[in-house]
Structure formats: structure tokens, C-alpha cells
Amino acid sequence: MKLNKIICLASLLAACSYLSAAPSFSGAIGGSAGADLNVPLNGGKAKGRVPLAAYAAIQANLAEWAIFRGEIAAWASNLSFDDIFSDSDANVRLNELSFVLQRRAVTATNYFSAFVGAYEPIGGDAFLMRHFGIEPIGSRLTKSYTSLEGSPLRDNAKGAGLSYVVNFDKAPIATGVSFYFNKNKSDDWSMNLDSRFALATNLVTMDFMLGFGSPIQDKYRDKDVVLVIDTITMHGGLNFLAGSKYTHGLLLQMYLNDIVIKGDRKNGVTGNDISFLLEPRLKFHAFNFTLTLYSFTQKAIKELTYLKDPIGAGFTFYKDNIEGKNGDITVGIHAFTGIANLSFGDLTKGKNVNDAKYNVYITPYAEFPLSGSASLETIAQVGILDVSGSQSLNFTLTVGGKKTF
């Protein structure tokens, strides 16, 4: 008996010594602090606040067979100029917690994942970067300091479940399926089955997802039941770039949210069910130019750094190859018009168009590399709010930074 215990203890210590020597760690931290001041032009009282945001992410590679990832976010948007030290609401959120097993086959690598949170959401770059090692392809306008890879396309991406992906060696293709539970757009718990297909070439990068879900119900005709499925919804998304970072390009991101295809609540697709971003990109020797048209939900857009309204359009000039001491400096300016109180669905139906509140924003910014793994960003934004109504001026100054290790 004693010998068995010694053998078990020795085996456990050997396993622990193997794991402790094998893991390698990497991570990232980021955050922003700013000042936001709204000045009414009708003589009202000015209001100021201090928005703060931060995130931290870590990845542990256990030898060559497993990966552990974790990411959390925290933010507070209503700290007052008048009393910055008083109590105020702050938010803390688990962005991702996942454990991935890797298994090599003859011509491919298989990934089996268990996750909680937003796991490689469609519209973000996480899936493409992890499986193909490419640089981010997303719009600069969807940057956020509350997540490493923000994705405003789908605001109900967080859930818990399992995923399987296969990445082929001889073709730049990754495909897989996932089964998970989340809350749908009606805030009901739903179980989902998604399929995924992605490819990355020199001139075309694509990430496509199509899935089906069903709200979980415990009542049927006013009677308690264990589980009933009488409604089926469909959702899907696309992240597509024609071109590359070094050429002219066209970025298209789109998400279709919980369309009922079977059940009592069956309906057609409306504008409110669609989130999208369309961005032609022109690259010249002296500068870069982009046009952007987008529509997101109000919930999804509230944590973005640049965009303030759920629907808008505008352009960006920027230069990203200014030589600096620690690397290339980027300077640019965004000019946008947004609609604060209407959605894309309202516009397609002509609903309340006469009551639309139009906002105009001018946003110069600069990004400075501090080292090979750290950068600093400064943003100054001037907004004219409700241009056709009771106008006010909004001034925002933000300083943000990030570091990888």
C-alpha cells in the first residue's frame, strides 16, 4: 500500500515537472482614460464625465497539445467632473475563458475547445489570426479598449459551449462546428449549432459562419415541461476582405441576427436584424483613404472608441508610415455623420425619419509605438450633436495604450 502511494506521488511529481517546464505564456493589456465635455448651445449647463476602460488577456501554451486563454474587461463611463472620487457604477466582464486541445493529424491540425464568453466572434479578427497567423483586417473604427479583439457585429456573442475546428496544412482553410448556449436578441436562453469556414490568401481573406438556434422553454401550452423546442432561428455572419493591408481593398462585415424560420413568431428579415460595415480602402504612396458605411446595435456600439451612433457614414485620411524612433507613427483624421436615435430598420421603413437626430464628428488621432510591444494613442474628438435641433458641442480627449508580452 505504501509502495503504491510512493509510485503515485512520484508519477504526479513527474507530470507536474513536465508541465511546469513546458508552458509558455503570452498576454496583452490595454486601457484608456479620457475627458468628455458636453456644452449646450442654448445656454444650458455643461456636463462633464471621465470615461475609463481597460482589458487584460493571457494565453498559456501547454507544450504543443493545449492552450488556455483568459480575458477580462473593466470600464466606467459616468465618473463626474464635479466629484471624481464619489461612488459610481463600474462594470467588470469576462470576455473569454477557453481551453483548447490540439491534435496533429497527417495533413491537418484538430482543435477541440471548451469556452465561456465571446469565443472568436464573427466580425472580429481572433479566428483568422489564431488559425492563419495574419495581421488584423478589421476597421480602425471598431477599435475598443474593453476587448483585445472587439466585434460590434454581434452583441449577443457571449455564451458557453464546445467547438471543433480543423486547419489544413496544404490549403489556407479552416472549418469547424460549435455547440453553445447564449442569450438571444429577445434575452431568452437559446441553444445553438454553428458551422464555420475561413480562408486566407494574399488577396482574399474570408471568415463565414452560419448557425441555427432554438430558445429554451420549460412551458408548453401553459404546462410545465422539462424542455420544448417549437421555434428555430437562423443567424450568420461574414468577415470578408478583398485586397490586403498593402493594396487597395474592400472590407465587408455583415451579421444576420436570430431570424425566426420556424415557429409561432415566424417573420421576415427586417433592417433591425442586420448589422454591417462596408469599407472601400484606397492606398497611395503619400496617404491612405477609406470610406465607411455602418449599422450596429446601440448595445454593441457603446464600448467603441471612435463611433458614437448606431448608424453612420464618413471617411478617414491617415498616414501610417511616418518614421519614428521606435517604429512607424500613424496620424489621421475621421470625419463622420451619425444618426443617434434611429436604426437601419427605421430608415428602410421610413419610420420617424423626420425626427432623426444627426450628429457630426471630427476626430484627429495619432498612434505612437513606444517599443516593439507597446504603443500609445491620442484621440481628440469634436462633435456637433443634433445638428438640426437643439444643438450642443461635445469635446472628447482620450489617451489609450496597449502592450503585449
N, C-alpha and C positions, 0 to 999 in steps of 0.2 A: 504494500500500500504506500509506504513511504517512498519507495523507488519510483512508483507511478507518478507521485506528486512532483518528485525531482525532475523526472523526464518532461512532464507537462510544463513546469516552470521554466526549464531550460528551453523548451520549444517556444514558449511565449516570449522569452527574452530575445531569442534569436530572431523571431519575427519582428519584434519591436525595433531591434537594432537595424534590421534590414530597411524597415520603413523610415526610421529616423535618418538614415543616411541617404535614402533615395529621394525624398520630396524636395522639390524646388518651388520657390514662392515668387509670385509677382503680384503687383497690385497697382491701384491708382487712387488718388484723392483729388478732389476739386471743390471749389466753392466760390461764392461771390458775395459781395456786400455793396450796398448802394444807398442812394438817397432819391426819393421820389416826391416831387412837389407839384400840387395842382393849384393853379391860380385862376379863379373865375374872372371873366372879363365884365361881368355885370355888377361888380362891386362886392361880391360875397367874400367870405373868409377863406383864406388859403389853407390848404390841408397838406401836411407832410407826413411821410412814413419812411421807415428804414427796412427795406426787404433784405433778407439774408437767406442763403441757400448753400447746401453742401452735400457731398456724397463721398462714400469710401467703398472701394471694391478690392477683393483679394482673390487670387487663384493659387491653388496648390496642386502641383503635378506630382502624383504619387508614382514614381518610377515611370514606366511607359504604359501603364494599364488603367489609370484612373485620374480623374480631375475633379477637384472640389472648387466651387465658386460661391462667393457671397458678396452681396452689395446692399448697402443701406443708404437712405437719404434722409435729410432733415431740412426744414425750412420754416421761416416765419416771415409773413408779409405785412403784418399790421402793427409793427412797432412804431410808436408815435414820436414825432419830433419833440412834442411837449414834455413827455416823460418817458425816455427810452429805457429807464430802469424799472418801470412798473410791470406788473404781470401782463402777459399777452399770450395768445394762443400760438403754439408751435406744433409742428407736425413731424412725426418720425414714421418712416415706412420701410418695409423690407422690399427692395426691388427684386432681388433674386437670391435664392438659395438652391443650389443644384449639385448633384453628384453624378458623374459620368464615368461609365466603364468603357474602355477602348479595347477592341479585339481585332487583331490583324487577320485578314483572310489572304488568299493567294494574290488577288488583284484589287483588293479594296480594304478599307478600314470601317469597322462597325462601331457605332456609338449607342450605348444604352443609357438613358438618363432618367433620373427621378428629380422632380423640381417643385419648388414653391415660389410664387411670384410671377414676374413677367419674364418668361424664358424665351429668348431670341425672338421677340415680337416682329411680325411682318411690318416692313416700313423702316425698321432700324437696320443698322449695319452689322449687328452682332453675328447673325447666322453666316453671312458672307465672309466676314473677317475671320471667324473661327475655323471655317471649313476650307477656305481658299487662301487665307493669309493676305488678302488685298487691303488697300487703303480704303477709308470710308468713302462712300459715294453719295451720301445724303446731302441735303441742302444745308448751307450755313445758317439759314433762317430757323431751322428746327433745333438749334443748339439749346441745351438745358444744363443748368448746374445742379439738378436734382437726380441725374442719372448719367451713367457712363455712355450709354447708347440710347438717347431719347427716341421715342417713336410716338408722335402725336396722332398717327392714323387710327390707332385702336386704343380707346381709353379704358376698355374692359379686358385688357390682355392678361391681367394677373389672375392666377389660379393655382392649382396643384394637380400634378399628374405624372405621366410617363411618356417617354419619347424614344424613338428608334430612328437613326439616320445611318445611311451607308454612303461613304465617299469613295469614288472610284479612282484608281491610280492612273489609268490610261486615258481618262477623259475628265475634263474640268466640270464634273457633275456631282451633285449631292442630292439625295432624295430620301424621304422617310415619312413616318406617320407619328402622330401623338394622340394620346387619350388623356383628357384632363377635365377638371371641374372648375367653373368660374361663375361669376355673376354676369348675366346678360344685360342688354340695354334697358330692360324693364326692372333691373335689380333683383331678378329671381335667380336662384341657383340653377345651373344648367350643366349637363354633361356633354362633352364634345369629342368628335373624332375628326382630326385634320390630316390632310396629306400635304406634302411639301416637295417642291422641285426647284433646284437652283443650278445655275451655271455661271462661269466666269471666264471670259475670253478677253483678248486685247481690246476689242471694240464693242462687245456686248456683255453686259452683266445683268442677270435676272434672278429674282427670288419670287417664287409664286406659291401661294397657299390657297387651298380650297377645303372647307370643312363643313360639317353638319352638327347641329346641336339640338338638344331637347330639354326644355325646362323640367326640373324635378318636382313632381307634385305628389302630395300624400292624401289627396281627396279626389274622389270620382263620383259625380252626381250627388254631392253633399255627403258622401260617405267616406269614412276613414279607410285608407288602404295603405299597404306598405309602399308601393311605388306604381305610378301610372305614367305612361308616355302616350300622349294624344296630340302632341304638337312637335313638328320638326322644323327647324330653322336652318338656313344656309348662310355662311359667311365666307369671305375670301379676300385675298389681297395680292397686290403686285408691287414690287420694287424693281424698276427697270431703268437701266442707263444705256443709251446708245452713244458710243464715244468713250472717252476716258478723261482722266484728270489733265492729260497733256494735249487734248484735242477739243474741237467743238463738240458739243454733246446735247443730249436731250434726256432729262430725268422725268420719269413718270412714276408717281406713287399713288396707289388707289386702294381703298378698303371698302368692302360691302358688308354692312353690319346687320346680322340677325334678321334675315328676310324670312318670313313665315311661308313655307311652301306646302305644309300640310297641317291642318288643324282648324279650330273654330276661328282663330284670329288671322286667317289667311288674308294677305293683302298684297298689293303690288309694290314695286320699288319706288320710294319717294326720294326727293333730294336730301332729306334728313338722314337717310340710311347710308349715304355715301360720303366718305372723306377722301380728299385727293390733294395732290400737289403736282403742278405741271411747271417745268422749269427748263426752257431753252438756255443753253450756255454757249457763249462765244468767247474764244480765247485768242487774243492778239499778243504781239510781242511786248507792247507797252502796258497793256492792262487787260482785265477780264470783265465781261459784261454778262449779266443774267437778267432775264425776265421771269417773274414768278406769279402764278395764279394759284390760290389755295382755298380750301374749305375744310375746317376741322370743327370738332365739337367744342363748346365752351369749356367743358371739363378738361379736355385734352390740352388746350392751349394755355391754360392758366400758369403753367410752370415754365413756359418758354422764355428765353432771354430777349429775343427781338420782337416777336409778334405778340400783339395785344388783343386783336379782334378775331372772331371765329372765321371770318371770310374777308379776303382782301387780294390786292394785286399791286405790283410795283416792280422796281428794278434795282439792281445793285451794280455799282462800279467798284472794282477793287484791283489792287496790285499786290501780288504775293511773292515777289522775287527781289525785294529791296534788301541789299546786302547789309547784314548787321554783324556784330561781334560774335554772337553765339548761333547765327543762322539767319535764314531769310525772314524779314519782317513783312507783315501784311497790313496794309491800310486800305480802307474802303468806306463807302457810304451807301446806306439803304434809303430809298425813298418809296413810301408805301401809302396807299389809301385803304382803309378798312371800314367795315360796317359792324358796329358794336352790338346792335340789338336784333339782327336778323340772321337766319341761317340760309344755306344754299337752297334748301327746300322751300323756304319762304319766297325766295327770288324766282324760282322756277314756276311757282304758282301765282306770282304777282301779289302775294299776301303782305299787307302792311308796308308796301314799298314807299308810300308817301310819308310814312313815319320813320323812315330809316335815319339813323344817326351816323353820319360819315365822319371819320377821323383821318387826319393826315399826319404822317410821322416822317421826320428826317433824322437819320441815325448814323453819324460818323463813328468809326471804330478803328482800333488798331490792335494787332496781336504781336507780342514780342517774345521770342524764345529766350529763356533765361539760361538754359543748358540743353543738352541733348534729350533730357527727360522732363523738363519743366517749361511752362510758358505762362505769360501774363497777358490779359486782355483788358482794354479800357473801352468803355462804351458811353457815349453821350447821346441822349435822345430828346428831341423837341417834338411835342405833339400838339396839334390844334384839334381839340375834341369838339364833336357836334358842330361841324362847320356851318351847317345851315340853320342851327338853332341857337340855344343859349351857350355860346362859346366859352371855352376855358383853355388855358395853356397848361401843358403838362411837361415838366422837366425831370429827366431821369439821368442819373450818373451811376454807372456800375463799374466795379473793378472785380475781375474774376481771374482765377488761375487754376492750373491743374498740374499734377506731377505723377509720373509713372515710376515704378521701382521694381 
